[in-house]
Amino acid sequence: MIMFRETVKIRCTPETAWAVVTDMEKVQKWNPKLREFACESESAPGLGKHYLVSYSLKGRVTDSDAEITEWHPFERYTLKMTEAGKGGMGDRVCHEKYEFEDLGGETAITQSVEIDLGGAPFLIRFVFWVISHLSLFGDKVYLHDLKRMVENGEIW
């Protein structure tokens, strides 16, 4: 299991923060890794809602089935994304969780990403663990883009 965790404080209400993190059209504006998404139904986002999503990670586009597995408005939200296993490996599962804390005039958003590499051999899992804990992925943290866009009125 690989885990990334980042927190950012944004000058906005928890309701505003919630709206820009749980609306996939808004997520596309601050997270360029989300290339495409499609809803399986026209219902509003909520527990059990399904999406088909395409992410671009390190130049590789990954298609996944996504489901909202945790939905506590203005507090916590989790999206589980499953990519079918390839090359004899099991499914790869990513849990992307957002937690919101009202700080009175600001909202702290903590993003946690847990990745299960399925049937990947131990050595590969170990290498990914080391890389993730030494912050060697080099990817920009997109929560900072979210903060800038919300505080500058670019998104909402």
N, C-alpha and C positions, 0 to 999 in steps of 0.2 A: 504494500500500500504506500503510495506517495501522497504527501500532503503539502499543500501550499496554504498560507494564511496571510491576509493583509487587512489592515484597518485604515479607514480614512474618515475624517470628520468633515462634514459638509454643512454650511450655513443654510439650513432648510429644516422643515418639519419632517417628522417620521413619515407622514402621509405623502409628502412630495418625494422623499427618497424611495418609499415603497413603490410609488407609481412609475418611477423611471427604471427600477430594477425588475419589476414583474411584467412590464409591457415589452414584448419581444421587439416591436417596432422601435421603441426607444432604446433598447439594449443595442440594437444594430448601430445606433448613432455613436455610442461611446465605447463599444467593444468591436473593433474591426475584424476580430477573429470569427465572429458570427457572420457567416457568408449568406446563408439563406435559412428560412424556417417556413414551415407550413403547419397550420392547425388542422387537426383531424376532425374538429367540430367547430361550430360557430359560437359555442358557449364562452362565457367570460372565464378568464383564468381562475383557477381554484384547484383544490385538492383533486387529484386524479386526471387533470387535463393532460392531453397528449399532444406532442408536436413531433415533427420530423425536422431535424436540424442538420446543417452542414457547417462545420468549423474548419478553419484553415490553421493548422498547427505546424510550424516549421516548414511551410511550403507544401504540406500534404493536406488535402481536403478529406475530412472524415465525416461520413454520414452516420447519424445515430438516431435511435428512437429516444424520445425524451418524455418524461412524466413528472408532473409536480407531485412530490411525495410528502411534502410538509408545507402547510399553509396556515400561518397564524398572522393575520394582517397587522402590519406595522411592527412586528416582532421578529418572525423567522419565516424563511422561505427556502425550500430545497428542491432542486431540479436534478433528477437522476437521468443520466444519458447512457445508453447502452449501444455499443458498437459490436456487431456480430464478429465472433472470432474468425481469424483467417490463418491459414498455414498451420492448422492443427492446434492453435492456441484457443483457449476459452474466450468467452465474451470479455470485452474490456468495458468496465463500468466506471463512470465518473459521477460523483455526488458533488454538486456545486451548491453550497449553502450560504445564505446571506442572513446576517443577524443585525437588527436595528436597535439602537439605544438612543433615547431622547435625552439630550444633554442641556435642554433649555436654551433654545436659540440655535443649536447645532444638533445634527444627528450623526452618531458614529455608525458606520456600516462596516461590518466585518465579513469578508468573503473567505470561505474555506473551500478548498477543492481537494477532494480525496479521489485518487485514481487507483483502481485495481487492474493490474495488467493481465488478469485472467491466468491462462496457462503458461505465461512466460517463464522461462527457466530462471532458477535462483540467481545466477550471475547477472542476468539482464535486470531483474528486479533490484538487486543490490546496487548496480551501477546507477540506475535511475534514482534510488534513494539517496545515494551520495551526492549526485548532481543537484537534486532538489534541495537538500539540506545545506549545500554550499552556495546556493543561488547562482548556479552556473548556466541556467537556461537562458539568461540574458534578455528575456522578454520584458517589455515595458509593463508596468502595472496599470491596467486600464481604469482602476478605481480613481486614479488621479485625473484622468480625462473626464470621468463622470463628475467629479467634484468641480472642475473648471467649468464644464458645460452647464451644470445646474446653477452655480454661483454667478455665472455671466448671463444667465437667461437664454442660453443657446438651445436648451432642451426643456420642454415642458409643455 
